[in-house]
Amino acid sequence: MTQLLKGTGLSRTFRLPRTSLFAPAVHRHAVQDVSLELREGNSLGIVGESGSGKSTLARLLLALDRPDSGTVHYRGREVKPGRLPWFRREVQVVLQDPMGSLDPRATVRDIVAEPLECLRIPGDHDDRVDELLRAVGLDPSVRGRYPHEFSGGQRQRIAIARALAPGPKVLVGDEPLSALDVSVRAQILALLDDLAEAYGLTLLLVSHDIGVVRRLCTDVLVMKDGRAVEQGPAASVLADPRHPYTRRLLAAVPRLPA
Ligand SMILES: Nc1ncnc2c1ncn2[C@@H]1O[C@H](COP(=O)(O)OP(=O)(O)OP(=O)(O)O)[C@@H](O)[C@H]1O
């Protein structure tokens, strides 16, 4: 299977603001020496408690932030923050908060067409926007409306349509369901599952919800205090976790009575 995204020895430390004139500078090791591989057709779930470094790791892999050490490669080519049109066509992202990630002054048409225009992708953008809206379960007639006119779930559908616009191979989701009502989560989860199948997407999903990862991912990486404490096929890691932290995470997942 072709290797798509690869992170090697990634570390990122943040210097926190001093809390007083005399307090020593504090450094937060958000990600420490993490390596991972994403292979075509597989999907990787990054799980861990809040603050374990999941989003920082995702930002490094998306080349939205620069590691202090380590490298990111896509199909063997090194990726560094900067103008990366070739990489942005291949790897797209859906963030947690669809309201925060959609420009309130832009119409749905302009939001979904943004990557097509920024990446100068040829073709009829209006037709492509309509096709993408249909793919995410929205009627193309909504193209002239604004984000505030939609529910949270519909806004996340718009964000997903935008991410799919350039025809990416990899879709990164940073907690794409956690800002949504519980009733809507299952719908967006099913949509991501269907789209991954229909478009042959490789997913990289950051989630604190192991149920989501169990449903969508073939592989899992468990983060604790910035380190990857366990990684491997989801079926074996989630059925027979080796690390006590993974066991604790799994034990914290509420189970519905059969
Ligand atoms: N820009 C930043 N400046 C300072 N500290 C940061 C910054 N970004 C992240 N951190 C710190 O790095 C650590 C890891 O944060 P990160 O957001 O990656 O964790 P997370 O697992 O995604 O958590 P959550 O699920 O709550 O989003 C946290 O302690 C966080 O406070």
The ligand as a Gaussian input file, in Angstrom:
#p B3LYP/6-31G(d) Opt

LIG

0 1
 N       -0.126000      27.797000      20.701000
 C        0.092000      27.260000      21.893000
 N        0.731000      27.954000      22.866000
 C        0.972000      27.404000      24.077000
 N        0.596000      26.150000      24.427000
 C       -0.052000      25.418000      23.516000
 C       -0.350000      25.921000      22.203000
 N       -1.011000      24.951000      21.513000
 C       -1.121000      23.892000      22.352000
 N       -0.554000      24.178000      23.551000
 C       -0.444000      23.282000      24.705000
 O        0.073000      22.051000      24.244000
 C       -0.585000      20.957000      24.866000
 C       -1.220000      20.069000      23.801000
 O       -2.317000      20.780000      23.221000
 P       -3.223000      20.174000      22.058000
 O       -4.270000      21.188000      21.722000
 O       -2.355000      19.676000      20.976000
 O       -3.888000      18.921000      22.795000
 P       -5.180000      18.095000      22.399000
 O       -4.896000      16.681000      22.767000
 O       -5.549000      18.363000      20.982000
 O       -6.260000      18.688000      23.380000
 P       -7.793000      19.040000      23.119000
 O       -8.485000      17.711000      22.879000
 O       -8.224000      19.698000      24.386000
 O       -7.828000      19.949000      21.928000
 C       -1.603000      21.549000      25.809000
 O       -1.034000      21.589000      27.098000
 C       -1.813000      22.949000      25.279000
 O       -2.170000      23.830000      26.299000

